[in-house]
Amino acid sequence: MTKINLLGLLQNHALFRHISQEEVRELQKEVLKLELDKGAMLFRKGDMAEATYIVVFGLVKLCLPSSQGNDKVLELIRGGQSLGEAMMFLDEPYPFYAEALENTLLLKIPRHALLQLLDRSPLISRQMLAGLSYRLLGFIRNVERYSLQNATQRVIDYLLQLSASQHSNDIRLELKKHLVASLLNLSPETLSRVLHQLMDEQLIRVCGSNIHIASEEALKSYQTHIPAMH
């Protein structure tokens, strides 16, 4: 069992940072630690939403299952982020599943404990509403990206985002390439074609899951000048 400072994690999380220490200690009594091995399911489509989860470390993918096996990746949840709030408020079953892509540690906050805290703290209610609104905005931007950007522009966007989050031009793909393709709403064949195209233009070098960006400025310039229907 991984040793963690549960109280410290709750106090430092953005959602609970401004509530009293006494309230955090009360919440701590209800919180459970969950350790998931890589590939383990946190919940499946159709399970009832009974809690909110905070990822301490690791990576969780949210996916829509497909009978054809090509599940659609909706979102990646990283350390410090949370999941499950929206469905918990609706008291509805999950329309997607959550799977750990790495060994992952989560905090499980039961529905009743969080609702009690929300009743006592308007500030937390506003912070949670802001978080849900931010996530909705992210989904809208994704829809906009799929509608207005071609395949090459989406891939470049993704590479630049990884470079920014990893603070390096030598980036590591968090996902297998077929999952990256699903996240970007592309076929694996299209993703492969785009990566080869960028390699031919000497904008990137690819070695397995590692990608070197030769120049962010050149990549951004190439993205800007791609014909809209390329």
Buried (B, 14 or more C-beta within 10 A) or exposed (E): EEEEEBBEBBBEBEBBEEBEEEBBEBBBEBBEBBBBEEEBEBBEEEBEBBBBBBBBBBBBBBBEBEEEEEBEBBBBBBBEBBBBBBBBBEEEEBEBBBBBBBBBBBBBBBBEBBEBBBEEBEBBEEBBEEBBEEBEEEEEEBEEBEEEBBBBBBBBBBBBEBBEEEEEBEBEBBBEBBBBBBBBBBBBEBBBBBBEBBEEEEBBEBEEEEBEBBEBEBBEEBBEEBEEEE
